[in-house]
Amino acid sequence: RGVPAAQARQAARELFARFGLSDFEGAYPYMLSGGMRQRVALVRSALAAGPVLLLDEPFGALDALTRADLRHWLLQAWATLGKTIILVTHDVDEALLLSDRVIALSALPGRVRGIVPVDLPRPRDLAVQGSGAFTDLRRQLLALLEAQP
């Protein structure tokens, strides 16, 4: 949108390379795995978005192994994209792993129940989920979500 075609293609090639998709630039969707399709969707969103990237349940339809792989991938991608990412998820572990702050909402009508700062060091990897600090944050967030309104 408003970008010359050659510049848009170059930006797409750079993101495809950065996210391990260089060999699949000309591939049709049926030729890609579910995880690769999701990465392509994230690259497309990153190219179209301004300074904020909104991801609504981006890993919800994936199996556990692919989901873990893409969480790790998103942790790395976040550092290189230089964008604010707003992630909507129902997965407490995913929220804590990928976020600097979790805003917990109530059921409909959605109201803010509380905000949990995630003070885990960056860069993060999946191993942080085994730390005591992660467990404490998980317990705090679950208590907030389970509390009666």
ChimeraX commands (.cxc) that place a marker at each C-alpha (Angstrom):
marker #1 position 0.00,0.00,0.00 radius 0.5
marker #1 position 1.70,3.10,-1.23 radius 0.5
marker #1 position 5.02,1.25,-1.60 radius 0.5
marker #1 position 6.59,0.62,-5.01 radius 0.5
marker #1 position 6.27,-3.04,-6.06 radius 0.5
marker #1 position 10.04,-3.59,-6.22 radius 0.5
marker #1 position 10.49,-2.22,-2.70 radius 0.5
marker #1 position 7.63,-4.38,-1.38 radius 0.5
marker #1 position 9.11,-7.51,-2.99 radius 0.5
marker #1 position 12.52,-6.75,-1.47 radius 0.5
marker #1 position 11.02,-6.25,2.00 radius 0.5
marker #1 position 9.13,-9.54,1.64 radius 0.5
marker #1 position 12.29,-11.38,0.54 radius 0.5
marker #1 position 14.18,-10.02,3.54 radius 0.5
marker #1 position 11.49,-11.19,5.97 radius 0.5
marker #1 position 11.20,-14.56,4.24 radius 0.5
marker #1 position 14.97,-15.01,4.63 radius 0.5
marker #1 position 14.97,-13.84,8.24 radius 0.5
marker #1 position 12.22,-16.28,9.13 radius 0.5
marker #1 position 13.54,-19.34,7.30 radius 0.5
marker #1 position 11.16,-19.24,4.37 radius 0.5
marker #1 position 13.53,-18.30,1.51 radius 0.5
marker #1 position 13.13,-21.63,-0.24 radius 0.5
marker #1 position 9.36,-21.24,-0.30 radius 0.5
marker #1 position 8.82,-17.78,-1.82 radius 0.5
marker #1 position 7.01,-19.23,-4.84 radius 0.5
marker #1 position 5.27,-22.07,-3.04 radius 0.5
marker #1 position 1.51,-22.48,-3.03 radius 0.5
marker #1 position -0.22,-22.76,0.36 radius 0.5
marker #1 position -0.98,-26.48,-0.11 radius 0.5
marker #1 position 2.79,-27.07,-0.35 radius 0.5
marker #1 position 3.44,-25.63,3.13 radius 0.5
marker #1 position 3.05,-27.18,6.56 radius 0.5
marker #1 position 0.65,-25.59,9.04 radius 0.5
marker #1 position 3.52,-23.92,10.88 radius 0.5
marker #1 position 4.98,-22.54,7.67 radius 0.5
marker #1 position 1.58,-21.18,6.63 radius 0.5
marker #1 position 1.32,-19.46,9.99 radius 0.5
marker #1 position 4.80,-17.93,9.58 radius 0.5
marker #1 position 3.82,-16.69,6.11 radius 0.5
marker #1 position 0.69,-15.13,7.62 radius 0.5
marker #1 position 2.81,-13.43,10.29 radius 0.5
marker #1 position 5.26,-12.14,7.67 radius 0.5
marker #1 position 2.33,-10.81,5.61 radius 0.5
marker #1 position 0.92,-9.10,8.71 radius 0.5
marker #1 position 4.31,-7.63,9.58 radius 0.5
marker #1 position 4.66,-6.20,6.07 radius 0.5
marker #1 position 1.18,-4.66,6.11 radius 0.5
marker #1 position 1.21,-3.37,9.67 radius 0.5
marker #1 position 2.47,-0.05,10.89 radius 0.5
marker #1 position 4.37,0.14,14.17 radius 0.5
marker #1 position 1.84,-2.16,15.91 radius 0.5
marker #1 position 1.20,-5.78,14.97 radius 0.5
marker #1 position -2.05,-7.34,16.27 radius 0.5
marker #1 position -2.05,-11.13,16.60 radius 0.5
marker #1 position -5.36,-12.75,17.57 radius 0.5
marker #1 position -4.84,-16.38,18.67 radius 0.5
marker #1 position -2.09,-16.90,16.06 radius 0.5
marker #1 position -1.17,-20.40,17.27 radius 0.5
marker #1 position -4.58,-21.69,18.35 radius 0.5
marker #1 position -5.09,-24.15,15.48 radius 0.5
marker #1 position -1.61,-25.70,15.66 radius 0.5
marker #1 position -0.43,-28.90,17.32 radius 0.5
marker #1 position 1.65,-28.61,20.51 radius 0.5
marker #1 position 5.07,-29.11,18.87 radius 0.5
marker #1 position 4.42,-26.63,16.07 radius 0.5
marker #1 position 2.97,-24.16,18.59 radius 0.5
marker #1 position 6.13,-24.39,20.73 radius 0.5
marker #1 position 8.30,-23.96,17.63 radius 0.5
marker #1 position 6.37,-20.86,16.54 radius 0.5
marker #1 position 6.44,-19.36,20.02 radius 0.5
marker #1 position 10.22,-19.64,19.92 radius 0.5
marker #1 position 10.21,-18.21,16.40 radius 0.5
marker #1 position 8.04,-15.26,17.48 radius 0.5
marker #1 position 10.38,-14.51,20.39 radius 0.5
marker #1 position 13.22,-14.16,17.89 radius 0.5
marker #1 position 11.10,-12.33,15.32 radius 0.5
marker #1 position 9.94,-9.76,17.85 radius 0.5
marker #1 position 13.54,-8.68,18.44 radius 0.5
marker #1 position 14.15,-8.16,14.72 radius 0.5
marker #1 position 10.82,-6.61,13.70 radius 0.5
marker #1 position 11.06,-3.59,15.98 radius 0.5
marker #1 position 7.28,-3.47,16.36 radius 0.5
marker #1 position 4.92,-3.44,19.28 radius 0.5
marker #1 position 3.00,-6.71,19.25 radius 0.5
marker #1 position -0.43,-7.03,20.83 radius 0.5
marker #1 position -1.18,-10.72,21.31 radius 0.5
marker #1 position -4.65,-12.03,22.10 radius 0.5
marker #1 position -4.53,-15.51,23.61 radius 0.5
marker #1 position -6.37,-17.78,26.03 radius 0.5
marker #1 position -3.13,-19.62,26.85 radius 0.5
marker #1 position -1.64,-18.36,30.13 radius 0.5
marker #1 position 1.82,-19.84,29.46 radius 0.5
marker #1 position 1.89,-18.33,25.98 radius 0.5
marker #1 position 0.91,-14.93,27.34 radius 0.5
marker #1 position 3.64,-14.99,29.98 radius 0.5
marker #1 position 6.32,-16.32,27.64 radius 0.5
marker #1 position 5.73,-13.81,24.86 radius 0.5
marker #1 position 4.69,-10.69,26.77 radius 0.5
marker #1 position 6.16,-7.89,28.82 radius 0.5
marker #1 position 2.73,-7.20,30.30 radius 0.5
marker #1 position -0.45,-9.29,30.43 radius 0.5
marker #1 position -3.82,-7.58,30.56 radius 0.5
marker #1 position -6.35,-10.06,31.93 radius 0.5
marker #1 position -9.92,-9.57,30.77 radius 0.5
marker #1 position -13.19,-10.83,32.23 radius 0.5
marker #1 position -15.77,-12.78,30.29 radius 0.5
marker #1 position -18.34,-10.78,28.35 radius 0.5
marker #1 position -18.61,-7.93,28.62 radius 0.5
marker #1 position -14.82,-7.87,28.50 radius 0.5
marker #1 position -13.47,-5.71,31.29 radius 0.5
marker #1 position -9.92,-5.39,32.54 radius 0.5
marker #1 position -9.55,-7.59,35.62 radius 0.5
marker #1 position -5.93,-6.67,36.16 radius 0.5
marker #1 position -2.53,-6.12,34.65 radius 0.5
marker #1 position 0.41,-8.40,35.39 radius 0.5
marker #1 position 3.88,-7.05,34.53 radius 0.5
marker #1 position 6.12,-9.84,33.21 radius 0.5
marker #1 position 9.58,-9.01,34.52 radius 0.5
marker #1 position 11.37,-11.98,32.96 radius 0.5
marker #1 position 14.71,-11.18,31.32 radius 0.5
marker #1 position 15.02,-10.88,27.56 radius 0.5
marker #1 position 16.04,-12.45,25.31 radius 0.5
marker #1 position 13.77,-15.28,26.42 radius 0.5
marker #1 position 13.66,-18.86,25.35 radius 0.5
marker #1 position 11.26,-21.68,26.11 radius 0.5
marker #1 position 13.38,-22.80,29.10 radius 0.5
marker #1 position 12.17,-19.78,31.10 radius 0.5
marker #1 position 8.89,-21.67,31.60 radius 0.5
marker #1 position 10.67,-23.91,34.11 radius 0.5
marker #1 position 11.85,-21.03,36.29 radius 0.5
marker #1 position 10.45,-20.15,39.69 radius 0.5
marker #1 position 9.71,-16.60,38.52 radius 0.5
marker #1 position 7.61,-17.94,35.64 radius 0.5
marker #1 position 5.72,-20.26,37.99 radius 0.5
marker #1 position 5.01,-17.37,40.37 radius 0.5
marker #1 position 3.71,-15.19,37.53 radius 0.5
marker #1 position 1.57,-18.07,36.27 radius 0.5
marker #1 position 0.06,-18.56,39.72 radius 0.5
marker #1 position -0.61,-14.80,40.02 radius 0.5
marker #1 position -2.28,-14.60,36.61 radius 0.5
marker #1 position -4.42,-17.69,37.17 radius 0.5
marker #1 position -5.59,-16.34,40.54 radius 0.5
marker #1 position -6.57,-13.09,38.83 radius 0.5
marker #1 position -8.48,-14.92,36.10 radius 0.5
marker #1 position -10.22,-17.29,38.51 radius 0.5
marker #1 position -11.27,-14.58,40.99 radius 0.5
marker #1 position -14.97,-13.85,41.16 radius 0.5
marker #1 position -15.94,-10.48,39.65 radius 0.5
marker link #1:1,2 radius 0.2
marker link #1:2,3 radius 0.2
marker link #1:3,4 radius 0.2
marker link #1:4,5 radius 0.2
marker link #1:5,6 radius 0.2
marker link #1:6,7 radius 0.2
marker link #1:7,8 radius 0.2
marker link #1:8,9 radius 0.2
marker link #1:9,10 radius 0.2
marker link #1:10,11 radius 0.2
marker link #1:11,12 radius 0.2
marker link #1:12,13 radius 0.2
marker link #1:13,14 radius 0.2
marker link #1:14,15 radius 0.2
marker link #1:15,16 radius 0.2
marker link #1:16,17 radius 0.2
marker link #1:17,18 radius 0.2
marker link #1:18,19 radius 0.2
marker link #1:19,20 radius 0.2
marker link #1:20,21 radius 0.2
marker link #1:21,22 radius 0.2
marker link #1:22,23 radius 0.2
marker link #1:23,24 radius 0.2
marker link #1:24,25 radius 0.2
marker link #1:25,26 radius 0.2
marker link #1:26,27 radius 0.2
marker link #1:27,28 radius 0.2
marker link #1:28,29 radius 0.2
marker link #1:29,30 radius 0.2
marker link #1:30,31 radius 0.2
marker link #1:31,32 radius 0.2
marker link #1:32,33 radius 0.2
marker link #1:33,34 radius 0.2
marker link #1:34,35 radius 0.2
marker link #1:35,36 radius 0.2
marker link #1:36,37 radius 0.2
marker link #1:37,38 radius 0.2
marker link #1:38,39 radius 0.2
marker link #1:39,40 radius 0.2
marker link #1:40,41 radius 0.2
marker link #1:41,42 radius 0.2
marker link #1:42,43 radius 0.2
marker link #1:43,44 radius 0.2
marker link #1:44,45 radius 0.2
marker link #1:45,46 radius 0.2
marker link #1:46,47 radius 0.2
marker link #1:47,48 radius 0.2
marker link #1:48,49 radius 0.2
marker link #1:49,50 radius 0.2
marker link #1:50,51 radius 0.2
marker link #1:51,52 radius 0.2
marker link #1:52,53 radius 0.2
marker link #1:53,54 radius 0.2
marker link #1:54,55 radius 0.2
marker link #1:55,56 radius 0.2
marker link #1:56,57 radius 0.2
marker link #1:57,58 radius 0.2
marker link #1:58,59 radius 0.2
marker link #1:59,60 radius 0.2
marker link #1:60,61 radius 0.2
marker link #1:61,62 radius 0.2
marker link #1:62,63 radius 0.2
marker link #1:63,64 radius 0.2
marker link #1:64,65 radius 0.2
marker link #1:65,66 radius 0.2
marker link #1:66,67 radius 0.2
marker link #1:67,68 radius 0.2
marker link #1:68,69 radius 0.2
marker link #1:69,70 radius 0.2
marker link #1:70,71 radius 0.2
marker link #1:71,72 radius 0.2
marker link #1:72,73 radius 0.2
marker link #1:73,74 radius 0.2
marker link #1:74,75 radius 0.2
marker link #1:75,76 radius 0.2
marker link #1:76,77 radius 0.2
marker link #1:77,78 radius 0.2
marker link #1:78,79 radius 0.2
marker link #1:79,80 radius 0.2
marker link #1:80,81 radius 0.2
marker link #1:81,82 radius 0.2
marker link #1:82,83 radius 0.2
marker link #1:83,84 radius 0.2
marker link #1:84,85 radius 0.2
marker link #1:85,86 radius 0.2
marker link #1:86,87 radius 0.2
marker link #1:87,88 radius 0.2
marker link #1:88,89 radius 0.2
marker link #1:89,90 radius 0.2
marker link #1:90,91 radius 0.2
marker link #1:91,92 radius 0.2
marker link #1:92,93 radius 0.2
marker link #1:93,94 radius 0.2
marker link #1:94,95 radius 0.2
marker link #1:95,96 radius 0.2
marker link #1:96,97 radius 0.2
marker link #1:97,98 radius 0.2
marker link #1:98,99 radius 0.2
marker link #1:99,100 radius 0.2
marker link #1:100,101 radius 0.2
marker link #1:101,102 radius 0.2
marker link #1:102,103 radius 0.2
marker link #1:103,104 radius 0.2
marker link #1:104,105 radius 0.2
marker link #1:105,106 radius 0.2
marker link #1:106,107 radius 0.2
marker link #1:107,108 radius 0.2
marker link #1:108,109 radius 0.2
marker link #1:109,110 radius 0.2
marker link #1:110,111 radius 0.2
marker link #1:111,112 radius 0.2
marker link #1:112,113 radius 0.2
marker link #1:113,114 radius 0.2
marker link #1:114,115 radius 0.2
marker link #1:115,116 radius 0.2
marker link #1:116,117 radius 0.2
marker link #1:117,118 radius 0.2
marker link #1:118,119 radius 0.2
marker link #1:119,120 radius 0.2
marker link #1:120,121 radius 0.2
marker link #1:121,122 radius 0.2
marker link #1:122,123 radius 0.2
marker link #1:123,124 radius 0.2
marker link #1:124,125 radius 0.2
marker link #1:125,126 radius 0.2
marker link #1:126,127 radius 0.2
marker link #1:127,128 radius 0.2
marker link #1:128,129 radius 0.2
marker link #1:129,130 radius 0.2
marker link #1:130,131 radius 0.2
marker link #1:131,132 radius 0.2
marker link #1:132,133 radius 0.2
marker link #1:133,134 radius 0.2
marker link #1:134,135 radius 0.2
marker link #1:135,136 radius 0.2
marker link #1:136,137 radius 0.2
marker link #1:137,138 radius 0.2
marker link #1:138,139 radius 0.2
marker link #1:139,140 radius 0.2
marker link #1:140,141 radius 0.2
marker link #1:141,142 radius 0.2
marker link #1:142,143 radius 0.2
marker link #1:143,144 radius 0.2
marker link #1:144,145 radius 0.2
marker link #1:145,146 radius 0.2
marker link #1:146,147 radius 0.2
marker link #1:147,148 radius 0.2
marker link #1:148,149 radius 0.2
view
